[in-house]
Amino acid sequence: MRISDLFYEAFSALYTNKLRSGLTILGIVIGIGSVITMLSVGQGAKNSIENQIQSMGSNLVIVVPGAMRTFSPMAGARGGAQTLTLKDSQAILKEVEGVLALSPVVYKNYQVVAGKKNTRTQIVGTGASFLEIRNYQIDTGAFFTEKQVENMARVAVLGSTVKEDLFGNSVSPIGKTIKINGIIFKVIGVTKPKGGMTALEDDIVIVPVSVVQKLFSGDEYLNAIIIKGDSPGAIESIKSQVTTLLLKRHNIKSSEMADFSVVTQEDMLSMAGSVTQVMTILLTSIAAISLVVGGIGIMNMMMTSVSERTKEIGLRKAIGAKRREIGLQFLIEAVMLTFVGGLVGVLLGIVVSFGITFFTGLTTKISLFSIILALSISSVIGIIFGYWPAQKAARLDPIEALRYE
């Protein structure tokens, strides 16, 4: 019997029982659809985080107080840890080779008021090099200078989101005043929006670090020191030099006891990749349960089909059909069911992924690899769960099969 005949017979058998075949593959459809969706969400999250890290700037080394146990694309406050000071940042700028620019950073959250409007946002106290280091661009006005930082000038640069919240799109905020925690600041500039996956970075107010430490913090501690290297090749050297310098300044003998962490963008990408990978594996494993349930449904249907077609199997064997051909036909039926279920599941997964992006704004990404993987898994399930029914059909005694009622 030719292989094409086996496929035709398998298709005919499934088509004859369209409703039962359709209901049987529901488990496979849901399982494959879930796998595609989970993989697309995981890959989308990974790409989103990577883009956010890259948007921070290039050739960056970030120093934060305490141990860096979690991924933080904004290199924000490290809880209650207070170990980095302005003097540390000044020493790094003076003694570490390969540093192109450096900016000390203090993060605070306060209510910002302009006239009758207000918003709660992140206040970033930093130096004059922050704009260059973090890849911000000025839309209108100007950024504050190093002299204004030294003189503790009460000036502020608004992120585009804060500007819209407080002044709208029609009014220029340049020269106007705002109140941060009750203290008056003069607006001297507005940054261009970074937008997209880095929209949170537009919801900020940037002021001189000296003002934040004097008026808000009341101390000299920093939440981060952001360093820009003069070339990609200098990053590891800068990281090593900064670690050695700060260990010496903080009187710490071993790096394992360090009260600070020095991380590069590559370190952040690695941490983010590990987190998203674990998340994707966990979600996909949960979705895979549907595939097992679907596979059991396929096996149950095939066992029922063997029982219903016992006489047919006996007749085929009586006129010369071989055991291998009988088994192969039933195995092809099982694989055909799961493969069709896989195709429908892939389409379902694609639709759901686009729906998630459309309705929630979460980034999803469907890769060719995930589609090929899903279809391969569905075919393997057909082979695994169709093998036993196929063997049962192949081993039927033709005489006993013909007598079957």
C-alpha positions in Angstrom: 0.0 0.0 0.0 1.4 3.4 -1.0 2.0 6.0 1.6 -0.3 8.4 -0.3 -3.1 5.9 0.0 -2.5 5.7 3.8 -2.8 9.5 4.1 -6.0 9.4 2.0 -7.5 6.7 4.1 -6.6 8.6 7.3 -8.0 11.8 6.0 -11.3 10.1 4.9 -11.7 8.5 8.3 -11.2 11.8 10.1 -13.4 13.7 7.7 -16.3 11.2 8.2 -16.3 12.1 11.9 -15.8 15.9 11.6 -17.5 16.9 14.8 -15.8 14.3 16.9 -12.4 15.1 15.3 -13.0 18.8 15.9 -13.9 18.4 19.6 -11.0 16.0 20.1 -8.4 18.5 19.0 -9.7 21.3 21.3 -7.1 20.4 23.9 -4.3 20.6 21.4 -5.6 24.0 20.0 -5.8 25.5 23.5 -2.4 24.1 24.5 -0.6 25.2 21.4 -2.4 28.6 21.5 -1.3 29.1 25.1 2.3 28.1 24.4 2.5 30.6 21.5 1.0 33.3 23.6 3.3 32.7 26.6 6.4 32.6 24.4 5.4 35.8 22.6 4.7 37.6 26.0 8.1 36.4 27.4 10.0 37.4 24.2 8.2 40.7 24.1 9.1 41.4 27.8 12.7 40.6 27.1 12.9 42.9 24.1 11.2 45.6 26.0 13.6 45.5 28.8 16.6 45.3 26.5 15.4 48.4 24.6 14.9 50.2 27.9 18.4 49.4 29.0 19.9 50.4 25.6 17.9 53.7 25.7 19.7 54.6 29.0 22.7 55.5 27.0 25.9 53.8 25.7 29.1 52.6 27.5 27.6 53.0 30.9 28.8 51.8 34.3 26.4 52.3 37.2 27.3 52.3 40.9 24.6 51.8 43.4 24.7 51.4 47.2 24.1 48.0 48.7 24.0 44.7 46.9 22.5 44.6 43.4 20.1 41.7 43.8 17.4 42.8 41.4 17.3 44.3 37.9 16.6 48.0 37.9 16.8 49.8 34.5 16.5 53.2 36.1 19.3 52.4 38.6 17.0 53.8 41.2 17.1 54.0 45.0 18.5 50.9 46.8 16.1 51.0 49.7 17.6 52.4 52.9 21.3 51.8 51.9 23.4 54.9 52.3 27.0 54.3 51.3 27.8 56.5 48.3 28.5 60.2 48.6 29.4 63.1 46.4 33.0 62.8 47.4 33.0 59.2 46.0 31.7 60.5 42.7 34.4 63.3 42.6 37.1 60.7 43.4 36.0 58.5 40.6 36.0 61.4 38.1 39.4 62.4 39.3 41.2 59.0 39.6 39.5 56.5 37.3 40.9 56.3 33.7 38.6 56.1 30.7 35.7 58.1 32.2 34.2 60.5 29.7 31.5 61.9 31.9 30.0 61.2 35.3 26.8 62.1 37.1 25.8 61.6 40.7 22.1 60.9 41.1 19.5 61.2 43.9 15.9 60.0 43.3 12.9 61.4 45.3 9.2 61.2 44.8 7.2 64.4 45.5 4.1 66.3 44.6 4.8 69.0 42.0 2.4 71.9 41.7 2.0 74.5 39.0 -0.9 76.9 39.5 -4.0 74.8 40.1 -2.5 71.6 38.6 -0.4 69.1 40.3 1.2 65.7 39.8 3.2 63.2 41.8 6.4 62.4 40.0 10.1 61.4 40.3 12.5 64.1 41.2 16.0 63.4 39.8 18.8 65.4 41.5 21.8 65.2 39.3 24.8 67.0 37.7 25.2 68.9 34.4 26.4 65.8 32.5 23.2 63.8 33.1 21.7 64.9 29.8 24.7 63.6 27.8 25.1 60.4 29.8 21.4 59.3 29.7 20.7 60.3 26.1 18.2 63.0 26.9 17.7 65.9 24.5 16.3 69.3 25.2 13.1 70.2 23.4 12.8 73.8 24.6 14.9 75.9 26.9 18.2 74.7 28.3 19.7 72.3 30.8 21.3 73.6 34.0 25.1 74.2 34.1 27.8 72.9 36.5 28.0 76.4 38.0 24.2 76.3 38.8 24.8 73.0 40.5 27.6 74.4 42.6 25.5 77.5 43.5 22.4 75.3 44.3 20.3 77.2 41.9 16.6 76.3 42.2 16.0 75.5 38.6 14.2 72.6 37.0 14.0 70.7 33.7 10.7 69.0 33.1 10.2 65.6 31.4 7.6 65.8 28.5 4.9 63.9 30.5 5.2 66.3 33.5 5.1 69.3 31.2 1.9 68.1 29.6 0.4 67.3 33.1 1.1 70.7 34.5 1.0 73.1 31.5 -0.7 71.2 28.7 0.5 71.4 25.0 -0.3 75.0 24.3 1.5 76.8 27.1 5.3 77.1 27.3 6.5 76.4 30.8 9.9 78.1 30.3 10.4 80.9 32.8 7.4 79.8 34.9 7.6 78.5 38.4 6.6 75.2 40.0 6.6 74.0 43.6 8.3 70.8 44.6 7.4 69.8 48.2 6.5 73.4 48.8 9.8 74.8 47.5 9.7 77.1 44.4 11.7 76.2 41.3 12.1 78.1 38.0 11.5 76.0 34.9 14.4 76.4 32.4 13.9 73.5 30.0 11.8 70.6 28.8 13.2 67.3 27.5 12.2 65.7 24.3 10.0 62.6 24.9 11.7 59.2 24.9 8.3 57.6 24.6 7.4 54.0 23.9 8.9 51.5 26.3 10.8 54.2 28.2 7.7 56.4 28.8 8.4 56.4 32.6 11.6 58.3 31.9 9.5 61.2 30.6 7.6 61.4 33.9 10.5 63.2 35.8 11.6 66.6 37.0 15.4 67.1 36.8 17.0 69.5 39.3 20.6 70.1 40.6 21.8 67.3 42.9 23.1 69.9 45.4 19.6 71.3 45.8 18.0 67.9 46.5 20.6 67.1 49.1 20.4 70.4 50.8 16.6 71.0 50.8 15.1 67.5 50.5 17.5 64.8 51.8 19.4 66.8 54.3 22.5 64.6 53.7 25.2 63.9 51.1 24.2 60.4 50.2 23.5 59.3 46.6 21.2 56.7 45.1 23.5 56.1 42.1 26.6 57.2 40.3 26.3 56.9 36.5 29.5 56.8 34.6 30.0 57.1 30.8 33.1 55.4 29.4 35.0 56.9 26.5 34.7 53.6 24.5 33.1 50.2 24.8 36.5 48.6 25.5 37.0 50.7 28.6 33.9 49.5 30.4 35.4 46.5 32.2 38.5 48.5 33.1 36.3 51.3 34.6 34.3 48.7 36.5 37.4 47.2 38.0 39.0 50.6 38.8 35.8 51.9 40.5 35.5 48.7 42.6 39.1 49.0 43.8 38.8 52.7 44.5 35.6 52.5 46.5 36.8 49.5 48.5 39.8 51.6 49.5 37.7 54.7 50.3 35.2 52.7 52.3 37.9 50.7 54.1 36.7 47.4 53.0 39.2 44.6 52.5 37.2 42.1 50.3 34.9 42.7 47.3 32.5 40.1 48.8 31.9 42.5 51.7 31.4 45.6 49.5 28.6 48.0 50.6 28.1 49.0 46.9 27.6 47.3 43.5 29.1 48.2 40.2 27.1 47.0 37.2 27.4 47.6 33.4 24.6 47.4 30.8 25.8 43.9 29.9 25.3 42.9 33.5 21.8 44.4 33.4 20.9 42.6 30.2 22.1 39.3 31.7 20.0 39.8 34.8 17.0 40.8 32.8 17.4 37.8 30.4 17.6 35.4 33.4 14.4 36.8 34.9 12.4 36.7 31.6 13.7 33.3 30.8 12.5 31.9 34.1 9.1 33.6 33.6 8.7 32.2 30.1 9.6 28.7 31.1 7.2 28.8 34.1 4.3 30.1 32.0 5.0 27.8 29.1 5.1 24.8 31.5 1.7 25.7 32.8 0.4 26.0 29.2 1.9 22.6 28.4 -0.5 20.9 30.8 -3.2 21.6 28.2 -1.2 19.7 25.6 -1.0 16.6 27.9 -4.7 16.8 28.4 -5.2 17.2 24.6 -2.9 14.2 24.0 -5.0 12.0 26.3 -8.1 13.1 24.4 -6.5 12.1 21.1 -5.5 8.7 22.5 -9.0 8.1 23.9 -10.6 9.0 20.5 -8.2 6.7 18.6 -8.9 3.8 21.0 -12.6 4.4 20.4 -12.0 4.5 16.6 -10.1 1.2 16.7 -13.0 -0.4 18.6 -15.6 0.9 16.1 -13.5 -0.1 13.1 -12.5 -3.6 14.3 -14.4 -5.4 11.5 -12.9 -3.0 8.9 -9.4 -3.8 10.3 -10.1 -7.5 10.1 -11.3 -7.2 6.5 -8.2 -5.3 5.5 -6.0 -7.9 7.0 -8.0 -10.7 5.3 -7.4 -9.2 1.9 -3.6 -8.8 2.5 -3.0 -5.6 4.5 0.1 -5.8 6.6 0.3 -5.1 10.4 2.7 -2.2 9.6 0.3 -0.6 7.2 -2.6 -0.8 9.6 -0.6 0.6 12.5 0.8 3.4 10.2 -2.6 4.4 9.1 -3.9 4.9 12.6 -0.7 6.7 13.6 -1.1 9.0 10.6 -4.6 9.8 11.8 -3.4 10.7 15.2 -0.5 12.9 13.9 -2.9 14.5 11.4 -5.3 15.4 14.2 -2.6 17.0 16.4 -0.9 18.8 13.5 -4.2 20.4 12.4 -4.8 21.2 16.0 -1.4 22.7 16.1 -2.1 24.9 13.1 -5.3 26.2 14.6 -3.6 26.7 17.9 -0.8 28.8 16.3 -3.5 31.0 14.6 -5.2 31.3 18.0 -2.0 32.2 19.7 -1.1 34.9 17.1 -4.6 36.4 17.5 -4.4 36.4 21.3 -0.9 37.9 21.2 -2.0 40.8 19.0 -5.1 41.2 21.2 -2.9 41.5 24.3 -0.8 44.2 22.7 -3.9 46.0 21.4 -5.9 46.0 24.6 -3.2 46.2 27.3 -0.3 47.9 25.5 2.1 45.0 26.6 4.7 44.2 24.0 4.5 40.8 22.5 6.7 39.2 19.8 5.9 36.1 17.8 9.0 34.4 16.4 9.3 31.8 13.7 11.1 29.6 16.2 8.1 29.5 18.5 5.7 28.6 15.6 8.0 25.7 14.4 8.4 24.6 18.0 4.7 24.5 18.6 4.0 22.5 15.4 6.8 20.1 16.2 5.4 19.6 19.7 1.9 18.9 18.3 3.3 16.3 15.9 5.3 14.6 18.6 2.2 14.5 20.8 0.4 12.8 17.9 3.1 10.1 17.7 3.3 9.5 21.4 -0.4 9.4 22.2 -1.3 7.7 18.9 1.3 4.9 19.2 -0.6 2.6 21.5 -4.0 2.7 19.6 -2.1 2.2 16.4 -0.3 -0.9 17.9 -3.6 -2.2 19.2 -5.1 -2.0 15.7 -2.0 -3.6 14.1 -2.1 -6.6 16.5 -5.7 -7.5 16.0 -6.3 -11.1 14.9 -8.1 -10.9 11.5 -10.4 -13.9 12.4 -11.4 -12.4 15.7 -11.8 -9.0 14.2 -14.2 -10.3 11.5 -16.3 -12.0 14.2 -16.4 -8.7 16.2 -19.9 -7.3 16.7 
